[in-house]
Amino acid sequence: MADITLAESLTEVPAATWDAIAAPEQADGRPIDPFTTHRFLMALEASGSTGGKTGWLPKPLILSDAGRPAALLPLWLKTHSQGEYIFDHGWAEAYERAGGRYYPKLQAAVPFTPVSGRRFLGPDQHREALAEAAISITAGNQISSLHVTFCTPEEAQALSGFQGLIPRKSQQFHWFNRGYARFDDFLADLSSRKRKMIRKEREAARAHGLTIHALSGDQILPEHWSAFWAFYQDTGARKWGRPYLTRAAFTALHETMRDDMLLVLAFDGATPVAGALNFIGRDALFGRYWGALAEYPALHFELCYYQAIDYAIAQGLQRVEAGAQGEHKLARGYLPQETWSLHWITDPGFRRAVADFVSRESLALDEEIGILTEYGPFRRSTGDE
């Protein structure tokens, strides 16, 4: 008989046990994505990036069968809505204006990581039991809501309407490898205007006289993280007010995940002056963080988008996911793609209001994705030059 418990830390599940459930495919290679692995989530917790006063309190849900963990839900008790990338700030404001208390809430997610992947870890037969337990915890503890962010389309479809779960559609921009052997093959697929724009941007990035190195595994040295930390702090301070990851997080990630990372650094002589961090999955490259010590026109596009495409082509990866938001990615070959989340609201009246909003939002998003795809950068015919 299945038993479900709410843990207080990832340390309550051994790494090998967690990974056998969360990413069994890595037994014969890379995980589909590295973000639900024990080593990634534990790096966040051990470094103080989650837990404590961060507003991300780990509460992993563990379903045990015959006394052994069989399924998992990476769950967090949240006291704010930062670091999620599926935005519910408007919901929080509306609920609190009406006299409600939106925080704390429960979040099934990978912190600070807008990458779609499985959230209900383990055999599909346990998915509803995990969802039911998370809903029960939400309802029974005066918690306003439960949010399952960046789940897979299959999870969203299977659990849509389950005990009142509301599916929500969002959008990102992804680059897809159409069997390219080199970057110029990708450029040949674009309209003439976009092709020329990208070539000019790459030339502008090279004109700074910097040397670019794409590093992975043991090529990444501990001192590289000191440089990247300065880049990350600057970008984080401008975007979020406070960087999400601590300095210790990069040390922890280096110790356990350097083979899962691609660090693209630009050097002025021997000094790193800009960089972009990516994570490597089985079929995809996931762009995460970027920063620079000074303003270098076009260097952001080179390090974050074009170097990522170069790497994906060289490694035969199917796609590049360059993070949340950013319609500027469209002109650079990244096309709009649906992403999904699930939401359960405790208050029935507020749940109906959210469901109505999400329904109307979805119709508008479908129209937007259609328009963006139609007017994307790719040639519409062989004669479209």
C-alpha positions in Angstrom: 0.0 0.0 0.0 1.3 3.4 -0.9 2.3 5.9 1.8 3.0 9.6 1.1 5.1 11.8 3.4 6.2 15.4 3.3 9.9 15.7 3.8 11.9 18.8 5.0 15.0 18.4 2.9 16.3 16.5 -0.1 18.8 14.9 2.3 16.0 12.7 3.4 16.2 10.8 0.1 19.5 9.3 -0.9 20.9 10.6 -4.2 20.9 7.2 -5.9 17.3 6.6 -4.9 16.1 10.0 -6.0 17.9 9.8 -9.4 16.6 6.3 -10.0 13.1 7.8 -9.9 13.7 11.2 -11.3 16.1 10.4 -14.2 16.4 6.6 -14.7 17.5 7.3 -18.3 20.9 8.6 -17.1 21.9 5.0 -16.3 23.0 4.8 -20.0 23.9 8.5 -20.7 22.8 12.0 -19.9 19.5 12.7 -18.2 16.8 14.2 -20.5 17.4 17.4 -18.5 19.6 17.7 -15.4 17.4 19.9 -13.3 15.4 17.3 -11.4 18.5 15.3 -10.5 19.5 15.1 -6.9 22.8 16.8 -7.6 21.2 19.9 -9.1 18.5 20.4 -6.4 20.9 19.5 -3.7 23.4 22.1 -4.9 20.7 24.7 -4.5 19.8 23.6 -1.0 23.4 23.0 0.3 24.5 26.4 -1.0 21.7 28.3 0.8 20.1 29.3 -2.5 16.9 27.6 -1.3 15.8 27.0 2.3 16.3 29.3 5.2 15.0 32.8 4.5 15.1 32.5 0.7 11.3 32.0 0.5 11.9 28.6 -1.1 11.5 26.0 1.6 12.0 22.4 0.4 9.1 20.1 1.1 9.7 17.2 -1.3 6.7 14.8 -1.4 7.6 11.2 -1.3 5.3 8.3 -2.3 6.6 5.0 -0.9 5.4 1.6 -2.0 6.2 -1.4 0.2 8.4 0.9 2.3 10.6 2.2 -0.5 10.3 5.5 -2.4 8.6 5.0 -5.7 7.5 8.5 -6.8 8.5 12.1 -6.0 7.2 15.6 -6.3 9.8 18.4 -5.9 7.7 20.7 -3.8 8.4 24.0 -2.1 6.7 26.3 0.4 6.9 29.8 -1.1 6.5 33.1 0.6 6.8 35.1 -2.6 6.5 34.6 -6.4 10.1 35.3 -7.3 12.2 32.9 -9.4 9.3 31.1 -11.0 8.8 32.6 -14.5 5.1 31.6 -14.6 3.8 34.9 -13.3 1.0 35.0 -10.8 1.8 38.4 -9.2 -1.6 39.8 -10.5 -3.4 36.9 -8.9 -1.7 37.6 -5.6 -2.5 41.3 -5.7 -6.2 40.6 -6.6 -6.6 38.0 -3.9 -5.1 40.2 -1.2 -7.1 43.3 -2.3 -10.2 41.1 -1.7 -9.0 40.4 1.8 -7.3 37.0 1.2 -3.8 35.9 2.1 -2.0 34.6 -1.0 1.3 33.6 0.7 2.5 31.1 1.6 1.7 28.9 -1.4 3.0 25.5 -2.5 5.1 25.2 -5.7 6.0 22.0 -7.6 9.0 23.3 -9.6 12.7 23.5 -10.2 13.7 26.8 -8.5 14.9 29.6 -10.8 14.7 27.4 -13.8 12.2 28.0 -16.6 12.7 24.7 -18.3 9.9 22.3 -19.0 10.2 18.8 -17.6 8.6 16.1 -15.6 7.4 17.3 -12.2 5.6 14.1 -11.1 8.6 11.9 -10.9 8.2 8.2 -11.2 5.7 5.9 -12.9 2.7 7.6 -14.4 0.4 5.4 -12.2 1.4 7.4 -9.2 0.8 10.9 -10.7 -2.7 11.3 -9.5 -1.8 10.2 -6.0 1.0 12.8 -5.8 -1.4 15.5 -7.1 -4.1 14.5 -4.7 -1.7 14.6 -1.7 -0.4 18.0 -2.7 -3.9 19.4 -3.0 -4.9 17.9 0.3 -1.9 19.5 2.0 -2.8 22.8 0.4 -6.4 22.7 1.5 -5.7 21.4 5.0 -3.1 24.0 6.0 -4.7 27.3 5.1 -2.4 27.6 2.0 -3.9 29.7 -0.8 -2.8 27.7 -3.8 -0.7 25.0 -5.4 1.2 25.6 -8.6 3.0 23.0 -10.8 5.2 25.1 -13.1 6.9 24.0 -16.4 5.4 20.6 -16.3 5.3 18.5 -19.4 2.3 18.8 -21.9 1.5 15.2 -21.0 1.2 16.0 -17.3 -0.9 19.1 -18.0 -3.3 17.1 -20.2 -3.5 14.1 -17.9 -4.2 16.3 -14.8 -6.3 19.0 -16.4 -9.5 19.3 -14.2 -8.3 16.7 -11.7 -9.8 17.8 -8.4 -10.0 21.3 -9.9 -6.5 21.7 -11.3 -6.4 24.4 -13.9 -4.0 24.1 -16.8 -2.3 27.3 -18.0 -0.5 27.8 -21.2 2.6 30.1 -21.5 5.2 30.7 -24.2 9.0 30.5 -24.7 11.3 30.7 -27.8 13.3 27.6 -28.8 15.7 26.9 -31.6 15.3 23.6 -33.5 18.1 21.7 -35.3 16.8 20.7 -38.7 19.7 18.4 -39.4 22.2 21.2 -39.8 25.9 20.2 -40.3 27.1 23.8 -39.7 25.9 27.2 -38.7 25.8 28.4 -42.4 23.2 25.6 -43.1 21.0 27.2 -40.4 21.5 30.6 -42.0 20.5 29.3 -45.4 17.1 28.5 -43.9 16.5 32.1 -43.0 15.2 35.0 -45.1 17.9 37.1 -46.7 17.3 40.0 -44.3 17.5 37.9 -41.1 20.6 36.1 -42.5 22.4 39.4 -43.1 21.4 40.7 -39.6 22.8 37.6 -37.9 26.1 37.8 -39.9 26.4 41.5 -39.0 25.8 40.7 -35.3 28.5 38.0 -35.3 30.9 40.4 -37.0 30.1 43.1 -34.4 30.8 40.7 -31.6 34.1 39.7 -33.1 35.1 43.3 -33.6 35.6 43.8 -29.9 38.8 41.8 -30.2 37.7 39.3 -27.5 38.5 35.6 -27.5 35.6 33.2 -27.0 36.0 29.8 -25.4 33.1 27.3 -24.9 34.1 25.2 -21.9 32.7 22.0 -20.4 33.7 19.4 -17.9 37.3 19.7 -16.6 37.9 22.5 -19.0 35.9 24.7 -16.5 38.3 25.7 -13.7 37.3 27.0 -10.3 38.6 30.4 -11.0 36.2 30.7 -14.0 33.3 30.8 -11.5 34.8 33.8 -9.7 34.6 35.7 -13.0 31.2 34.4 -13.8 29.9 35.3 -10.3 30.7 39.0 -11.1 28.8 38.7 -14.3 25.9 37.0 -12.7 25.7 39.5 -9.8 25.4 42.4 -12.2 22.7 40.8 -14.3 20.8 39.6 -11.3 20.9 42.9 -9.6 19.5 44.6 -12.6 16.8 42.1 -13.4 15.7 40.7 -10.0 17.1 43.1 -7.4 18.9 40.2 -5.7 20.6 37.3 -7.4 18.9 34.0 -6.7 22.0 31.8 -6.5 24.7 32.2 -3.9 28.4 32.1 -4.7 28.5 28.7 -3.0 26.0 27.4 -5.5 28.5 27.7 -8.4 31.1 25.9 -6.3 28.6 23.1 -5.6 27.6 22.9 -9.3 31.2 22.8 -10.3 31.9 19.9 -7.9 28.9 17.7 -9.1 27.7 19.0 -12.4 30.6 20.4 -14.5 30.0 17.6 -17.1 26.4 18.9 -17.4 27.4 22.5 -18.1 28.6 24.6 -21.0 30.3 27.8 -19.9 30.9 30.2 -22.7 33.4 32.9 -21.7 34.7 35.9 -23.6 38.3 36.9 -22.7 40.1 40.2 -23.1 43.6 38.8 -23.1 43.7 36.5 -20.1 40.8 38.2 -18.3 37.2 36.9 -18.6 34.9 39.9 -19.3 31.6 38.2 -20.2 30.0 34.8 -20.1 26.9 32.7 -20.6 26.0 29.5 -18.7 24.2 26.6 -20.3 23.2 23.2 -19.0 23.4 20.1 -21.3 20.6 17.6 -21.6 20.3 14.5 -23.6 18.7 16.2 -26.6 18.8 19.9 -25.7 21.0 22.8 -24.5 19.4 25.0 -21.9 20.6 28.6 -21.7 20.4 30.0 -18.1 22.5 32.9 -17.1 24.5 35.7 -18.8 26.5 38.7 -17.7 29.3 41.1 -18.7 31.6 43.6 -17.0 31.0 46.3 -19.6 28.8 47.1 -22.6 29.8 45.1 -25.6 27.3 45.6 -28.5 26.1 42.3 -30.0 28.1 40.1 -27.5 25.0 39.0 -25.7 23.5 37.6 -28.9 26.8 35.8 -29.7 27.4 34.2 -26.3 23.8 33.3 -25.5 22.3 32.4 -28.9 24.8 31.8 -31.6 27.4 30.0 -29.6 24.6 27.8 -28.2 23.5 27.0 -31.8 27.1 26.2 -32.8 27.4 23.8 -29.9 24.0 22.2 -30.5 24.9 21.6 -34.2 28.3 20.2 -33.3 26.9 17.8 -30.7 23.8 16.8 -32.7 21.4 18.2 -30.1 17.8 18.7 -31.3 17.1 22.1 -29.8 18.3 25.1 -27.7 16.0 26.5 -25.0 17.2 30.0 -24.3 15.1 30.7 -21.2 12.0 32.7 -20.5 10.5 35.6 -22.5 12.3 37.6 -25.1 10.5 38.1 -28.5 13.9 39.4 -29.7 14.9 35.7 -30.0 12.4 35.3 -32.8 14.6 37.2 -35.3 17.5 35.0 -34.4 15.9 31.7 -35.3 14.1 30.9 -32.0 10.4 30.0 -32.6 7.5 30.3 -30.1 6.6 27.2 -28.2 3.9 26.4 -25.7 4.8 25.7 -22.1 2.5 24.5 -19.4 1.6 24.8 -15.7 -1.1 23.5 -13.4 -2.8 25.5 -10.6 -5.1 24.6 -7.8 -6.8 27.5 -5.8 -8.2 26.8 -2.4 -11.0 29.5 -2.5 -13.7 28.3 -4.8 -14.7 31.8 -5.9 -11.2 32.8 -6.6 -10.6 29.5 -8.4 -13.4 30.2 -10.8 -12.0 33.7 -11.5 -8.5 32.3 -12.2 -10.0 29.6 -14.5 -11.9 32.3 -16.5 -8.7 34.4 -16.8 -6.6 31.5 -17.9 -9.2 30.5 -20.5 -9.2 34.0 -22.1 -5.4 34.2 -21.7 -5.0 30.9 -23.7 -7.1 32.2 -26.6 -5.0 35.3 -26.9 -1.8 33.3 -26.6 -2.8 30.9 -29.4 -3.4 33.9 -31.6 0.0 35.4 -30.7 1.9 32.2 -31.3 0.2 31.8 -34.7 1.2 35.4 -35.7 4.8 35.1 -34.5 5.3 31.8 -36.2 3.8 33.1 -39.5 6.1 36.1 -39.4 9.2 34.3 -38.2 12.7 34.5 -39.7 12.6 31.5 -41.9 12.1 31.5 -45.6 8.6 30.7 -46.8 9.8 29.2 -50.0 13.0 28.5 -51.9 12.5 31.8 -53.7 12.1 33.9 -50.6 15.4 35.8 -50.6 
